């Protein structure tokens, strides 16, 4: 997986708690990033709800953009 070094900010668009993943959309709504709860850093799974503001490191997953090192913004 490739890594971009910049931290981005956005908001949680959708969470599927029973499957352990969700999606984050950038502030300008141009790109959607997949995240897995294992990518949380400094926040709990329970903290990530629809609309929650977060910062994260953008990476490239096998199926597209992925968020890692997720923290509350």
C-alpha positions as CSV (number, residue, x, y, z in Angstrom):
1,X,0.0,0.0,0.0
2,X,1.2,3.5,-0.8
3,X,1.3,6.2,1.8
4,X,0.8,9.9,1.5
5,X,2.4,11.7,4.4
6,X,-0.1,14.5,4.8
7,X,-2.9,14.3,7.4
8,X,-6.3,15.1,5.9
9,X,-9.5,16.1,7.7
10,X,-13.1,15.1,7.0
11,X,-16.1,13.6,8.6
12,X,-17.4,10.1,9.0
13,X,-20.0,9.5,6.3
14,X,-21.2,6.0,7.3
15,X,-20.3,3.3,9.8
16,X,-21.1,-0.4,9.7
17,X,-20.4,-1.3,13.3
18,X,-21.3,-5.0,13.0
19,X,-18.7,-5.4,10.2
20,X,-16.1,-3.1,11.8
21,X,-15.7,-0.6,8.9
22,X,-16.9,2.7,7.5
23,X,-16.2,5.6,5.2
24,X,-14.8,9.1,5.7
25,X,-15.5,11.9,3.2
26,X,-13.1,14.9,2.8
27,X,-14.4,18.3,3.8
28,X,-14.8,19.2,0.1
29,X,-16.7,15.9,-0.5
30,X,-14.5,15.0,-3.4
31,X,-13.0,11.7,-2.2
32,X,-14.4,9.0,0.0
33,X,-11.9,6.9,2.1
34,X,-12.6,3.4,3.5
35,X,-11.6,2.7,7.1
36,X,-11.4,-0.3,9.3
37,X,-11.7,0.1,13.1
38,X,-8.1,-1.3,13.4
39,X,-7.0,2.0,11.8
40,X,-8.1,4.0,14.9
41,X,-5.4,5.9,16.8
42,X,-6.3,7.9,19.8
43,X,-10.0,7.2,19.5
44,X,-12.4,4.4,20.3
45,X,-14.7,2.6,17.9
46,X,-17.6,4.1,19.8
47,X,-16.4,7.6,19.0
48,X,-16.8,7.2,15.2
49,X,-20.4,8.0,14.3
50,X,-21.9,9.6,11.2
51,X,-20.8,13.2,11.1
52,X,-17.9,12.9,13.5
53,X,-15.0,15.1,12.4
54,X,-11.7,13.2,12.1
55,X,-8.2,13.6,10.8
56,X,-6.3,10.7,9.2
57,X,-3.4,9.6,7.0
58,X,-4.5,8.7,3.4
59,X,-3.2,5.5,2.0
60,X,-4.0,3.4,-1.1
61,X,-5.7,0.1,-0.4
62,X,-6.3,-2.7,-2.8
63,X,-9.8,-1.4,-3.5
64,X,-9.1,2.3,-3.4
65,X,-8.4,5.2,-1.0
66,X,-8.0,4.1,2.6
67,X,-7.8,6.0,5.9
68,X,-5.3,5.0,8.6
69,X,-4.2,6.5,11.9
70,X,-7.7,8.0,12.5
71,X,-8.0,10.6,15.3
72,X,-10.8,12.8,16.4
73,X,-10.4,16.3,14.9
